[in-house]
Amino acid sequence: MLKNYSHTTVASTPATLVTVDTGHEVAIVSLLAAAGDNAGNLTVAVNDGTSDIWSCIMALTANNAAFLDSKIFLPAGYLLKVAGSVDGIKVMVSADDSEV
């Protein structure tokens, strides 16, 4: 089932966008980040429930957007987290949630 998630960052405050339930796996289909009036970085991280095992930093200029064109597969218990270096970065994620 396709699900959409959205979040607006608060500076240096991590947020969990996707949590994978037991018996499910999630494929992140797309991730779009759009900066407001302030340039900043968005850190996207995959967490295995204990620690971050992968991360990517997207550098955004003011009033611009970036698209992460990589598929990310998350098994049960994993999380997709984001953190912005500035307030107001808008993050939109489309994900396919499947039972396994």
N, C-alpha and C positions, 0 to 999 in steps of 0.2 A: 504494500500500500504506500503510495507516495504521500509524504508529509512535508510541510513547509514550516520552517522555524525562522524567527526574526529576533533581533536584539539590537539595542542601542547602547554603546559602551559608556561606562563611567570610568574615568582615568584610573589606570592601575588596579582595576577591580575585576578579577577573573569571573567568568560566567559559564555555566554548563549549558550548552545548547541542546545536545542530544545525549540521552542515556539509553543504552541498549538493554532491554529486559532479558531475563532468562528464557532460553528457547527461541531467541530471535537473533538476527544479524541485520545490520543496516549498511547500505551503500550510500555514501554521500555522493550525490549526482552533480551538484553545483554549489559553489560558494561565491557570493558576490559581496564585496565590501565597498561602501561609499563614505568618503570623508565629508565632513561639513566644512565650516569656515577655517578650521585649523588642520594643518598637516600633521600626520602622526603615523605610528606603526600599529598594526593589528597582528597579534600573535595568535595563531591557530594551533591547538595542541590536541593530540590523541593521548588519552590517559587510560591505563589498563585497570583502573580501580585503586591503584596504589601510587603510581607515579606516572609522569609524562614520559611516553616512549618515543614520541615523534612530535616535532613542531616546525612551523613555517612562519616567518615574519614577512608580512606584506607592508611595504612602505607606501604610504598614500600621500599625495599632494593635496592641498586644500581644494575642495569642490571637485574632486575627481573620484573615479571608481576603479576597482580592480576585480578581476575574475580569476579564481583558482581553478585551473583547467586540469585537475587531477582527480581521479576517482579514489576515494578513501573507503576501505571496508572495515567495519567495526563488528567484532564478535560480541557475544553476550558479556555483559559486565563492563564494557568499555564506554568511555565518555568522549564527546567532542567538546572542547572548551575554547573560549576566546578571551582575550584581554587586550584592551586598547590603551595606548600611551596617552590619549587625550579623550575628553568627553565627546560624544556625538558621532562616533563612527557607527554607521548602520550596517548590520550584517544580515544577509538573507541566505538561508540554506535550504536546498531541496534534497530530500533523502528518501530512499526506498527501504521500507521496513518489511522484512520477510520472516515468517516462522520457519524454523529448521528442525 
